[in-house]
Structure formats: C-alpha cells, structure tokens
Amino acid sequence: MTLATAYVASHFFRASNVTIGLDLMRDLAIGPEALGGLTGAFFFGFAAMQIPCGFFFDRFGPRRTVTGMLVLATIGGIVFTLAPTWPILLTGRTLMGAGFGVMLIGSMVVISRWFPPDRFSTLTAMVLSIGLVGNLVATTPLAWASEAVGWRSVFAAAVLFTALATIAVWIVVRDAPPGHPFLARTPEPSREMLQGLIEVLRNPRLKFILALNFCHYACTFTVQGLWGGPYLREVHGLSAIEAGNVLFAAVIAYQAGMLFFGPLDRVLDTRKRIAIGGTLVMISILALLAVPTRLPAWVAIAAMIAVGFFSACSTMVMTHGRGIIPDRLIGRGMATINTSVMFGVACMQTLSGIVVGAFEPLADGARSGTAYRALFGVLAVVLTVALAVYSRSEDVKPSDQMRAVKQEG
C-alpha cells in the first residue's frame, strides 16, 4: 500500500501535461513539437533508469532503491516547478522520470516475494489502480486548481507529497518476508549481474512480449496523457474543465478496467488471449477516431473513455512477461520489460508532436481535426503491427505456474 501511494505521484506528474499542455505552450511560447519532447523527456528519463535499477533491486533490494530514486524525483519536481525556461523545465521533467522509474518495478518485486504467483496479476492491477489516483488528480482537479492558483503552486504541493511518500517508503517497506532466500543471499559480483541481464535478453520468448509492451502503453498514453485534452478542446470545443471531466472519466474507466482485467487470467486461465482481445478493441477505437470525417462530440468522448477501460489489458502483457522470468532475475527481468514500455512512450510522445506539428495551425492557433485524425491513424497502425508480432508468443497460463510451484515445494 505504501509503494502504491508513492506511485500516485508518478502518475500525476507523467499525466499532467494533458491538462496543462496548452497552458505550457502559451506560457513558454513553444509549439507541439516542443510539448511532445517535454512530455517524452519524462519517459526517456524513466526508461534510462530501468536497467540500472534492475541491478539495484537484485543487489540492494527495493526498499533502498526506491527511497533513493524518490529523492531524485523530488529534486526533479523542485526544478520543474521553479523552472523559468523550457530547457530547465525539460531538465526537471527528465529527473522526475528517472526518479519515478523505479515505482512499478519495485512494487512488482515486492509482490513477487511476498505473494504466490497466481496473485501477481491481481495485486499488480491493484497497485496500478491506486497509482491512477494521480491521473485523476491530473485531470479536472488540476484544471480547477491551475485556474485558481496556477500550475506551479499545484506542482509545489505535489512535490511535498512526493517527499513525504519517500519517507514513508523508507519506514514501512521491507524487501522480503522472513526466511526468504533474498535475505540470506550473497550479493552477486558485477560480472555475474551482467551475465544475468544477458540471460534475460537472450530469452527467445521475450522479444514477442517486448514488441507489444513497447507500443501498447505508448499509444494509450499519447491519447490520455498528452493529446486527448487538446483534441477535445480544439476540435470539439470543450472548455479546459469539460475536457478535464472527460479525462477524469477515462481514468476512472482505466481503474475499472484494471480491476476487471487483473483477476481475469485466473478465471480464463490465459494471459495472451486476454491481451489480444483488449488490444483489438483499442485498435478499433483508434481507427474510429481516425475516420476522415468530424465525429460528433459524444462519440469522441465515449471513445476516450473506452480507450481508458480497454487499455487496462496491458497488465496482462506485463504479467505474461513476468511468467517467463525466474525469481533470481526478477529485478533485471521486469526492468527490461518496463524499459521497453517507457522507451516506447518516450518515442511515441516525440513522434506524436512531429505528426501534429506537421499540419499548419488554424487562424486562431489551434490544430485542425485533420492533424489529430492523422495522429490517431498512426497510433492504430503502430498498435496493429505490434499485436501481429505479439500473436506469435507462447502463452503462460496461471495453472501451469501454480503446478510448477507445487512441484518445487
């Protein structure tokens, strides 16, 4: 619960640009390309720290690793909040991404060591669901608060929350239950740790999972974490508060989706088929948003909320990846998988800014519906290709994992 609470701050900072993006463009006199780069910087920092933190988790444990990196995230938040120019803002956001990069993997490592494998998906979904409170705060509440006191004051409060969460993690979190092999381990020398990473990367089953991991959350977050708000405001005429309300509902739908998809693998005894089914629905929604006609506002709103719900199937892809990694390599393995996720988001944020920026703005400075339709079309194609690669993967069923655990016991 403590790690999940700290995870709230990560989601708030990563998603905030979808609400204040137009304000940042106005205040700093930047264009869509710069906004996409600024949003992507969080995820470049996030991705860059995944492999190093995988080593840290396996060597030092999640308690010390998460605490140390949250200190870095707090420093980044201070820099971002006080930044007078875009380059300094970019620096702060990169530092925040690097610091928050440990949160999900740290939670997964703790779950793996404290609970049986058939509970992994459900508990991971719970952590993600709690973390999404940060996304909720980054929608309508952030829009209200920004209009009332300015976005910098809101960010200052979020930085204080991060600092308090850092202290709580150090006090409460423990690496493993009493008697767990991790507590009696002999730390691996650096050469053996590197060999463990190479062993993870050489896993022939990993590449298919990485393909969908690279693109799935990247496409989702490009809609819900960057361009969904501007699209609703510039194409369908919603106010900042109204767009925030839609995004708020989309995050609620995502939380509901996490609670729905999380335990579904134990019910259906499959992970691959659940991930494929949910992703196919997402592709259909993005294709709908890309149709070369202006959709009614209610259709666009419904599509945003539906993307929120069905994008939660990504938890099955992560759980699928966990199923092919031995416990002794859990830190490096999950860090490798999460690297693909966050590097994919970073690349997609940057690409999305280029796609939207390729179209000339209208007379009032807004982007046309054509620019956004092109973006949604690109996302649909990318996700389709990734799903085609993932479809070649071998399923990892919860029932098979539990039989293996019983045989080992």
C-alpha positions as a printed NumPy array, in Angstrom:
array([[  0.   ,   0.   ,   0.   ],
       [  2.85 ,   2.39 ,   0.8  ],
       [  4.501,   1.799,  -2.579],
       [  1.151,   2.195,  -4.337],
       [  0.585,   5.511,  -2.561],
       [  4.001,   6.776,  -3.657],
       [  3.107,   5.613,  -7.172],
       [  0.307,   8.202,  -7.163],
       [  2.874,  10.991,  -7.531],
       [  4.449,   9.297, -10.56 ],
       [  1.119,   9.117, -12.359],
       [  0.281,  12.726, -11.524],
       [  3.488,  14.151, -12.945],
       [  3.517,  11.963, -16.054],
       [ -0.116,  12.767, -16.938],
       [ -0.26 ,  16.455, -16.019],
       [  0.692,  17.744, -19.482],
       [ -2.596,  16.507, -20.953],
       [ -4.368,  19.124, -18.809],
       [ -1.872,  21.989, -18.728],
       [ -0.268,  21.331, -22.135],
       [ -1.913,  24.28 , -23.858],
       [ -1.005,  26.48 , -20.882],
       [  2.643,  25.412, -21.119],
       [  2.649,  26.126, -24.856],
       [  1.254,  29.595, -24.207],
       [  3.372,  30.474, -21.149],
       [  6.658,  29.271, -22.638],
       [  5.867,  30.16 , -26.281],
       [  6.54 ,  26.624, -27.536],
       [  4.895,  24.537, -30.251],
       [  3.521,  20.968, -30.411],
       [  6.946,  19.53 , -31.183],
       [  8.432,  21.056, -28.016],
       [  5.443,  19.936, -25.945],
       [  5.807,  16.397, -27.278],
       [  9.516,  16.478, -26.475],
       [  8.817,  17.808, -22.982],
       [  6.293,  15.065, -22.308],
       [  8.592,  12.43 , -23.776],
       [ 11.501,  13.603, -21.6  ],
       [  9.82 ,  12.108, -18.539],
       [  9.768,   8.718, -20.217],
       [ 13.288,   8.94 , -21.631],
       [ 14.489,   9.519, -18.066],
       [ 12.173,   6.74 , -16.891],
       [ 13.464,   4.267, -19.481],
       [ 17.122,   5.164, -18.929],
       [ 16.965,   4.087, -15.277],
       [ 15.173,   0.761, -15.74 ],
       [ 18.197,  -1.481, -16.333],
       [ 20.385,   0.204, -13.666],
       [ 17.55 ,  -0.066, -11.155],
       [ 17.087,  -3.719, -12.091],
       [ 20.638,  -4.275, -10.885],
       [ 19.94 ,  -2.187,  -7.77 ],
       [ 16.823,  -4.225,  -6.943],
       [ 18.655,  -7.539,  -7.179],
       [ 21.682,  -6.277,  -5.255],
       [ 20.315,  -3.793,  -2.675],
       [ 16.596,  -4.599,  -2.559],
       [ 13.547,  -2.451,  -3.332],
       [ 13.494,  -0.501,  -0.041],
       [ 16.808,   1.278,  -0.502],
       [ 16.484,   1.517,  -4.272],
       [ 13.013,   3.087,  -4.28 ],
       [ 13.845,   5.504,  -1.47 ],
       [ 16.989,   6.751,  -3.194],
       [ 15.304,   7.245,  -6.548],
       [ 12.329,   9.047,  -4.997],
       [ 14.803,  11.566,  -3.59 ],
       [ 15.92 ,  12.19 ,  -7.196],
       [ 12.283,  12.542,  -8.302],
       [ 11.679,  15.118,  -5.566],
       [ 14.676,  17.152,  -6.743],
       [ 13.386,  16.968, -10.312],
       [  9.974,  18.159,  -9.177],
       [ 11.517,  21.174,  -7.475],
       [ 13.494,  22.05 , -10.622],
       [ 10.378,  21.689, -12.811],
       [  8.215,  23.792, -10.503],
       [ 10.71 ,  26.655, -10.348],
       [ 11.896,  26.474, -13.974],
       [ 11.838,  29.874, -15.748],
       [ 12.623,  28.498, -19.224],
       [ 11.878,  25.458, -21.367],
       [ 15.382,  23.881, -21.118],
       [ 15.265,  23.934, -17.32 ],
       [ 11.687,  22.633, -17.411],
       [ 12.953,  19.809, -19.626],
       [ 15.745,  19.036, -17.161],
       [ 13.344,  18.853, -14.23 ],
       [ 10.936,  16.593, -16.078],
       [ 13.762,  14.247, -17.112],
       [ 14.939,  13.984, -13.5  ],
       [ 11.379,  13.243, -12.362],
       [ 11.08 ,  10.484, -14.931],
       [ 14.387,   8.947, -13.857],
       [ 13.389,   9.035, -10.183],
       [  9.893,   7.655, -10.636],
       [ 11.18 ,   4.921, -12.94 ],
       [ 11.536,   2.509, -10.013],
       [  7.988,   2.627,  -8.677],
       [  6.174,  -0.032, -10.69 ],
       [  9.09 ,  -2.451, -10.831],
       [  9.732,  -2.003,  -7.111],
       [  6.121,  -2.856,  -6.387],
       [  6.284,  -5.911,  -8.66 ],
       [  9.441,  -7.18 ,  -6.97 ],
       [  7.855,  -6.838,  -3.529],
       [  4.664,  -8.569,  -4.721],
       [  6.703, -11.417,  -6.244],
       [  8.459, -12.053,  -2.946],
       [  5.513, -11.675,  -0.566],
       [  2.709, -13.414,  -2.525],
       [  2.174, -16.587,  -4.644],
       [  2.496, -16.255,  -8.447],
       [ -1.221, -16.646,  -9.211],
       [ -1.863, -13.435,  -7.217],
       [  0.698, -11.393,  -9.165],
       [ -1.669, -10.055, -11.83 ],
       [ -4.417,  -9.126,  -9.351],
       [ -2.077,  -7.34 ,  -6.933],
       [ -0.208,  -5.571,  -9.719],
       [ -3.545,  -4.342, -11.054],
       [ -4.397,  -3.052,  -7.568],
       [ -1.13 ,  -1.106,  -7.395],
       [ -1.78 ,   0.367, -10.835],
       [ -5.347,   1.218,  -9.864],
       [ -4.236,   3.068,  -6.733],
       [ -1.495,   4.833,  -8.663],
       [ -4.088,   6.069, -11.129],
       [ -5.429,   8.373,  -8.435],
       [ -2.548,  10.562,  -9.616],
       [ -4.049,  10.546, -13.118],
       [ -7.393,  11.547, -11.645],
       [ -5.835,  14.487,  -9.839],
       [ -4.113,  15.468, -13.103],
       [ -7.473,  15.94 , -14.875],
       [-10.354,  18.086, -13.584],
       [ -8.792,  18.843, -10.152],
       [ -5.604,  20.074, -11.831],
       [ -7.621,  22.167, -14.292],
       [ -9.579,  23.763, -11.44 ],
       [ -6.525,  24.341,  -9.267],
       [ -4.442,  25.71 , -12.138],
       [ -7.111,  28.261, -12.955],
       [ -7.348,  29.222,  -9.271],
       [ -3.697,  29.384,  -8.153],
       [ -1.592,  28.496, -11.199],
       [  0.039,  25.218, -12.17 ],
       [  3.283,  25.983, -10.315],
       [  1.53 ,  26.149,  -6.941],
       [ -0.187,  22.847,  -7.635],
       [  3.119,  21.244,  -8.567],
       [  4.719,  22.541,  -5.371],
       [  2.082,  20.66 ,  -3.366],
       [  2.724,  17.512,  -5.427],
       [  6.467,  17.778,  -4.738],
       [  5.762,  17.96 ,  -0.994],
       [  3.585,  14.836,  -1.296],
       [  6.47 ,  13.051,  -3.049],
       [  8.886,  13.967,  -0.278],
       [  6.509,  12.603,   2.388],
       [  5.972,   9.415,   0.372],
       [  9.754,   8.937,   0.21 ],
       [  9.97 ,   8.995,   3.99 ],
       [  7.056,   6.553,   4.282],
       [  8.688,   4.035,   1.913],
       [ 11.882,   4.016,   3.973],
       [  9.957,   3.468,   7.219],
       [  7.398,   0.88 ,   6.073],
       [  8.648,  -1.193,   3.113],
       [ 10.603,  -4.438,   3.633],
       [ 12.387,  -6.3  ,   0.834],
       [ 11.054,  -9.804,   1.535],
       [  9.256, -11.871,   4.203],
       [ 11.288, -13.582,   6.955],
       [ 13.079, -16.683,   5.696],
       [ 13.035, -15.598,   2.04 ],
       [ 16.231, -16.563,   0.129],
       [ 16.801, -12.913,  -0.825],
       [ 17.529, -12.013,   2.795],
       [ 20.242, -14.694,   3.073],
       [ 21.735, -14.113,  -0.362],
       [ 25.358, -13.472,  -1.15 ],
       [ 25.405, -10.381,  -3.393],
       [ 26.431, -11.24 ,  -6.925],
       [ 29.63 ,  -9.662,  -8.242],
       [ 29.183,  -7.173, -11.056],
       [ 30.191,  -9.671, -13.751],
       [ 27.554, -12.202, -12.68 ],
       [ 24.896,  -9.495, -12.524],
       [ 25.714,  -8.502, -16.092],
       [ 25.556, -12.147, -17.142],
       [ 22.097, -12.331, -15.578],
       [ 20.963,  -9.389, -17.705],
       [ 22.361, -11.063, -20.801],
       [ 20.453, -14.215, -19.845],
       [ 17.23 , -12.205, -19.699],
       [ 17.869, -10.554, -23.072],
       [ 18.664, -13.898, -24.708],
       [ 15.333, -15.395, -23.68 ],
       [ 13.78 , -16.292, -27.075],
       [ 10.25 , -15.755, -25.725],
       [ 10.914, -12.189, -24.624],
       [ 11.051, -10.401, -27.983],
       [  7.386, -11.032, -28.797],
       [  6.286,  -9.608, -25.453],
       [  8.6  ,  -6.607, -25.754],
       [  7.064,  -5.692, -29.115],
       [  3.585,  -5.145, -27.672],
       [  4.945,  -3.667, -24.446],
       [  6.844,  -1.088, -26.495],
       [  3.713,   0.113, -28.283],
       [  0.699,  -0.587, -26.064],
       [  1.041,   1.921, -23.237],
       [  2.784,   4.314, -25.634],
       [ -0.354,   4.582, -27.77 ],
       [ -2.645,   4.766, -24.746],
       [ -0.657,   7.494, -23.039],
       [ -0.309,   9.527, -26.219],
       [ -4.092,   9.834, -26.176],
       [ -4.761,  10.074, -22.448],
       [ -1.543,  11.682, -21.275],
       [ -0.882,  14.294, -23.971],
       [ -3.222,  14.932, -26.903],
       [ -6.64 ,  13.82 , -25.641],
       [ -7.258,  17.11 , -23.828],
       [ -6.117,  19.381, -26.675],
       [ -8.128,  17.268, -29.159],
       [-11.343,  17.691, -27.181],
       [-10.717,  21.413, -26.713],
       [ -9.521,  22.334, -30.206],
       [-11.662,  20.016, -32.339],
       [-14.853,  19.66 , -30.297],
       [-14.833,  22.996, -28.479],
       [-14.801,  21.719, -24.897],
       [-13.504,  24.017, -22.19 ],
       [-10.485,  23.1  , -20.085],
       [-12.758,  21.97 , -17.244],
       [-15.036,  19.979, -19.575],
       [-12.061,  18.253, -21.211],
       [-10.705,  17.563, -17.73 ],
       [-14.011,  15.936, -16.803],
       [-13.778,  13.602, -19.799],
       [-10.218,  12.651, -18.956],
       [-11.273,  12.154, -15.343],
       [-13.942,   9.711, -16.516],
       [-11.372,   7.97 , -18.752],
       [ -9.061,   7.412, -15.772],
       [-11.975,   6.045, -13.73 ],
       [-12.668,   3.696, -16.645],
       [ -8.985,   2.678, -16.632],
       [ -9.173,   1.898, -12.927],
       [-12.313,  -0.157, -13.509],
       [-10.508,  -1.911, -16.357],
       [ -7.593,  -2.762, -14.07 ],
       [ -9.933,  -4.337, -11.548],
       [-11.691,  -6.199, -14.375],
       [ -8.63 ,  -7.446, -16.294],
       [ -6.436,  -8.039, -13.211],
       [ -8.025, -11.314, -11.996],
       [ -9.297, -12.373, -15.422],
       [ -6.282, -14.578, -16.142],
       [ -7.174, -16.848, -13.218],
       [-10.766, -17.066, -14.457],
       [ -9.934, -17.83 , -18.108],
       [ -6.515, -19.436, -17.466],
       [ -4.832, -17.395, -20.191],
       [ -2.945, -14.139, -20.497],
       [ -2.158, -13.967, -24.174],
       [ -5.752, -14.206, -25.382],
       [ -6.924, -11.538, -22.926],
       [ -4.181,  -9.156, -24.083],
       [ -5.014,  -9.775, -27.743],
       [ -8.75 ,  -9.265, -27.26 ],
       [ -8.383,  -5.989, -25.368],
       [ -5.82 ,  -4.643, -27.827],
       [ -8.06 ,  -5.402, -30.812],
       [-10.781,  -3.264, -29.241],
       [ -8.283,  -0.435, -28.729],
       [ -7.198,  -0.599, -32.361],
       [-10.848,  -0.365, -33.438],
       [-11.393,   2.74 , -31.286],
       [ -8.303,   4.487, -32.639],
       [ -9.376,   3.638, -36.186],
       [-12.769,   5.205, -35.443],
       [-11.112,   8.414, -34.235],
       [ -9.057,   8.451, -37.452],
       [-12.025,   8.359, -39.874],
       [-11.813,  11.288, -42.327],
       [-14.989,  12.993, -41.076],
       [-15.676,  15.053, -37.981],
       [-17.218,  12.809, -35.339],
       [-19.995,  14.039, -33.045],
       [-18.613,  15.226, -29.723],
       [-20.378,  12.452, -27.802],
       [-18.665,   9.793, -29.952],
       [-15.24 ,  11.323, -29.303],
       [-15.971,  11.491, -25.576],
       [-17.169,   7.88 , -25.493],
       [-14.064,   6.802, -27.43 ],
       [-11.756,   8.488, -24.9  ],
       [-13.473,   6.703, -22.028],
       [-13.443,   3.355, -23.865],
       [ -9.705,   3.685, -24.538],
       [ -9.274,   4.111, -20.791],
       [-11.1  ,   0.884, -19.98 ],
       [ -9.633,  -1.429, -22.608],
       [ -6.075,  -0.137, -22.325],
       [ -6.016,  -1.824, -18.91 ],
       [ -5.459,  -5.117, -20.737],
       [ -1.796,  -4.079, -20.825],
       [ -1.453,  -5.546, -17.323],
       [ -1.777,  -8.97 , -18.961],
       [  1.206,  -8.272, -21.198],
       [  3.312,  -7.349, -18.164],
       [  2.112, -10.431, -16.28 ],
       [  2.851, -12.564, -19.337],
       [  6.406, -11.243, -19.262],
       [  6.739, -11.943, -15.545],
       [  5.808, -15.558, -16.216],
       [  8.92 , -16.237, -18.303],
       [ 11.442, -14.752, -15.828],
       [ 12.969, -16.81 , -12.968],
       [ 12.777, -15.269,  -9.495],
       [ 16.553, -14.841,  -9.183],
       [ 16.415, -12.459, -12.183],
       [ 13.164, -10.725, -11.298],
       [ 14.661,  -7.248, -10.852],
       [ 16.607,  -7.265, -14.101],
       [ 13.841,  -9.069, -15.977],
       [ 10.995,  -6.744, -15.025],
       [ 13.262,  -3.73 , -15.501],
       [ 13.997,  -4.908, -19.046],
       [ 10.3  ,  -5.298, -19.784],
       [  9.466,  -1.916, -18.297],
       [ 12.289,  -0.32 , -20.269],
       [ 10.501,  -1.304, -23.455],
       [  7.267,   0.19 , -22.112],
       [  8.705,   3.546, -21.134],
       [ 11.1  ,   3.896, -24.042],
       [  8.116,   3.239, -26.283],
       [  6.172,   6.031, -24.593],
       [  9.121,   8.414, -24.901],
       [  9.476,   7.698, -28.616],
       [  5.739,   7.927, -29.25 ],
       [  5.409,  11.259, -27.427],
       [  8.165,  12.712, -29.576],
       [  6.704,  11.215, -32.76 ],
       [  3.223,  12.465, -31.897],
       [  4.473,  16.035, -31.611],
       [  6.049,  15.729, -35.059],
       [  2.822,  14.32 , -36.564],
       [  0.584,  17.014, -35.087],
       [  3.136,  19.753, -35.803],
       [  3.318,  18.728, -39.466],
       [ -0.074,  20.362, -40.035],
       [ -0.37 ,  24.137, -40.189],
       [ -2.376,  25.66 , -37.327],
       [ -5.676,  27.373, -37.988],
       [ -6.073,  31.15 , -37.867],
       [ -6.682,  31.072, -34.104],
       [ -3.58 ,  28.95 , -33.497],
       [ -5.479,  25.708, -32.878],
       [ -4.656,  22.49 , -34.698],
       [ -7.156,  21.111, -37.174],
       [ -9.12 ,  17.906, -36.855],
       [ -7.037,  16.544, -39.739],
       [ -3.878,  16.731, -37.611],
       [ -5.47 ,  14.757, -34.805],
       [ -7.036,  12.21 , -37.178],
       [ -3.603,  11.615, -38.692],
       [ -2.223,  11.03 , -35.207],
       [ -4.933,   8.507, -34.306],
       [ -4.358,   6.717, -37.605],
       [ -0.633,   6.405, -36.912],
       [ -1.374,   5.001, -33.444],
       [ -3.779,   2.413, -34.875],
       [ -1.215,   1.21 , -37.409],
       [  1.597,   1.009, -34.847],
       [ -0.551,  -0.992, -32.427],
       [ -1.693,  -3.354, -35.193],
       [  1.887,  -4.18 , -36.187],
       [  2.893,  -4.737, -32.546],
       [ -0.071,  -7.031, -31.958],
       [  0.82 ,  -9.089, -35.035],
       [  4.294,  -9.712, -33.563],
       [  2.928, -10.488, -30.095],
       [  0.47 , -13.026, -31.519],
       [  3.452, -15.33 , -32.165],
       [  4.256, -15.572, -28.438],
       [  3.678, -18.631, -26.272],
       [  1.025, -18.233, -23.574],
       [  1.939, -18.55 , -19.866],
       [ -1.082, -19.918, -18.008],
       [ -1.594, -19.35 , -14.265],
       [ -2.488, -23.023, -13.796],
       [  0.872, -24.115, -15.247],
       [  2.744, -21.725, -12.949],
       [  0.952, -22.976,  -9.853],
       [  1.694, -26.615, -10.764],
       [  5.367, -25.711, -11.14 ],
       [  5.405, -24.028,  -7.723],
       [  3.814, -27.071,  -6.08 ],
       [  6.326, -29.39 ,  -7.722],
       [  9.21 , -27.247,  -6.466],
       [  7.676, -27.225,  -2.964]])
